[in-house]
């Protein structure tokens, strides 16, 4: 769903309601009929008729302004967004700043609530809101600065025109003294065109909204999936786990994923290396061998496995042991685990420095360091790798 721009109003008779909205369409509407939703109609809520539409066209499509959205489900979502914007979702700075609210079910909203002076209204002002409703939260927040800039210009023009009309009315007949003597006026509802003195204000808003929607601001982005490193077929890994046994398999997996030279048959080594996100250069002076002798694999290594293995290795072992994961699903599961830790390394490389809280937020523990220090060498440039290794050793006390 591409974005919908809307103007809402707090009516003294009907409460929060949608005055008009603009959305992109592939074809112009033929017959714009009211939805099953109750559409309020009074002088204050007036904009364009329910069966009317303002349409602009360019090479990208049509931009249609109507009293309610063309689709009834969107009409309900937009109604809820306007209600929240004008009632419960308030910004407290007093500067008229935009606010964000929403969720994946009811859509995501960027709203700018404002008031216009009106000598006949309660409190001498009327409350309005301009909002954008979208499904894509990330895209909405990314276009926040540009969208807010233009919405502020629209609001500034409306407030300026309304202030001129109000000043002229107060100079002719001050309403504060009239209110004290006679009470509230019998007829208080006035449309936005009357408040601003601009009969074509809704046509002007249509042009503003259509121009905003004609750019890339409101177009829902098509998400392209991240490239996922290939792993060896899952039956091969599971068969090696069965033949080697848990402890021997863990030794081989630990050596390959932490940068220790592993000497073994080529097919087994390739199976372990397929769990690396890319081809790494091993520069360690440690060696481990897994040699098959008399139908059994023997490990020759001067070191021992640590008491706690890196999180990635433990998760790989759990996935391979999980009998409920078929081979087709297992491959996807292993891909996800590898991508997760590749992204953790890439995240570590972004800030100029790291601290303990940052490491904890990524779920990094001390026993993950042997794996991370090797992956950093393969995924980061040389200078960044040196800095990261120093910082990791400083905060987690691991020397390698």
Helices and strands as residue ranges (DSSP letters): E 4-11, E 15-25, E 54-58, E 61-66, H 72-86, E 99-103, E 107-117, G 122-124, E 125-134, H 137-142, H 144-172, H 175-182, H 192-196, H 201-214, H 234-244, H 246-258, E 261-263, H 266-273, E 287-293, E 296-301, H 311-321, H 327-348, H 356-361, G 366-368, H 369-379, H 382-396
